Each structure stands twice: as structure tokens, then as C-alpha cells.
Amino acid sequence: MSDLGRVLIGLGLLLVVVGAVVMLAGKTGLPLGRLPGDFTWRGRHTTVYFPLATSILISVVLSLALWLMRR
């Protein structure tokens, strides 16, 4: 049971770090979420937002970082 607790604490800390990075990225002027390829559809009463280009960029950066850490 203590292993599960450690995993949950680790995931919580990871969420805090990711949240801080996202907040800092917003203040530095990085256009995450507003890249060409991020789709927004606005209806009368709904808005659908799909950040396709941002998702691909984050995936590539994380894949590269994990590949470098394994090496």
C-alpha cells in the first residue's frame, strides 16, 4: 500500500510542476493554444476548442526529452 501512496504523491507533484510550467508559459508570451492548426468552433451557445498543433508540439518535445533522459 505504501508504494501506491508514493506513486500518488509523485503524480501530484508532477501535476503541480506541469501547472507551473503552463502558467509561466502563458506569462512569457508563448502562443501555446493559439498556434496555426489549433481549431476553434463557435456556435450560438457553445464553443468547441481543439488544440491539435499545440498537442503535437508538446508530444514532440516530451518525446525528445524522454529519449534524451533514457540515453
ZALO-511413 format. One record per residue (C-alpha): x negated, y negated, z. Coordinates in steps of 0.1 Angstrom, whole numbers, plus 2048, in hexadecimal, padded with zeros to 3 digits. Each point is the difference from the previous one (the first is absolute). Layout:
BEGIN
> px py pz
> X Y Z
...
This chain:
BEGIN
> px py pz
> 800 800 800
> 7E3 7E8 806
> 7F5 804 7DC
> 822 7F4 7F5
> 7FD 7E2 817
> 7DE 7F7 7F1
> 80D 802 7DD
> 81D 7EA 808
> 7E9 7E6 811
> 7E9 801 7E2
> 81D 7FB 7E7
> 80D 7E3 816
> 7DD 7EF 7FF
> 7FE 805 7DB
> 822 7EF 7FB
> 7F4 7E3 815
> 7E1 7FC 7EB
> 813 803 7DF
> 819 7E6 80D
> 7E4 7E8 809
> 7F0 804 7DE
> 821 7F9 7EE
> 805 7E1 815
> 7DD 7F3 7F9
> 803 808 7DB
> 820 7EA 7FF
> 7ED 7E3 810
> 7E2 802 7E9
> 815 7FB 7E1
> 7FD 823 7F1
> 81D 805 7E9
> 809 823 80E
> 825 805 7F8
> 800 7E6 7E4
> 7EA 811 7E7
> 80A 804 7DC
> 811 821 800
> 813 7FB 820
> 825 802 7F8
> 81B 7EB 80F
> 825 803 7F7
> 818 7E8 80F
> 825 807 7FE
> 81D 7EC 80E
> 7FD 80D 823
> 7E1 817 7FF
> 7DC 7FE 7F9
> 7EB 81E 7F6
> 7DA 7FD 802
> 7E8 81A 7F3
> 7DB 7F7 804
> 7F2 818 7E6
> 7E0 7EE 7F8
> 7F8 7F9 824
> 806 824 809
> 7E8 80C 7E5
> 7E6 7E7 80A
> 802 80B 825
> 7FF 824 7F6
> 7E0 7FB 7EB
> 7EF 7EC 81C
> 809 81A 81A
> 7F5 81D 7EA
> 7DF 7EF 7F9
> 7FA 7F9 825
> 808 824 80A
> 7EA 80E 7E5
> 7E3 7EA 80C
> 806 80B 824
> 7FE 825 7F6
> 7E0 7FA 7EE
